[in-house]
Amino acid sequence: MDKTNLFKVITVEASITAKPFFEKRGYHIVRQQEVERKGQLLTNFVMKKLL
């Protein structure tokens, strides 16, 4: 396997409140999603950053 084609990626699921924190640190939104917690639908964001 050619190691020059390997990437290290960090993935997070960030809340609406945490999204700006991660964006300022170079993370990009992959998708918005809704998750259910204790009967409540919460919006969060799957975000990734290439290292």
N, C-alpha and C positions, 0 to 999 in steps of 0.2 A: 504494500500500500504506500502511495506517495504521501509523505507527511506534510508536504507543502499545501495540500488541499484540505487539511484538517483545521477546523475553527473551534475555538472555545467560546461557549455562549452561556450567559447567565440569564435565567428566566425567573420572573416574579409575577405574582398576581397581586396587583396594587389596587387599593381602594381609591375612590374619587379624591379623597383628601391627600393620599400619598402620591398620586400620579405626578403632580408638578415636581416633587422631590426627585423622583426617578428620571423624569424628562431632563432636568437640569444636569443630571449625571450621565447623560448619553443613552438612556434607554429609549426604545421606540415601541409604540403600540402595535401589537400583532392583531389583537381583537378585543372588543368589548364583550362582556358576558354578564349574565345575571345568575346569581347563586342563591339558593334558599338556605336561610339560617333561622331556626326556631320559628318557622312560619312566615318570615319576612323575606322578600326578594331584595337582594342587594346587588348593585352594579359594581363591577370591578373590571380591571384591565389586565390582560395578559401582555407583559412587556418583556422585551429581550434586549440584551446588549452584547455585541461582539467584543471579545478581548483580543 
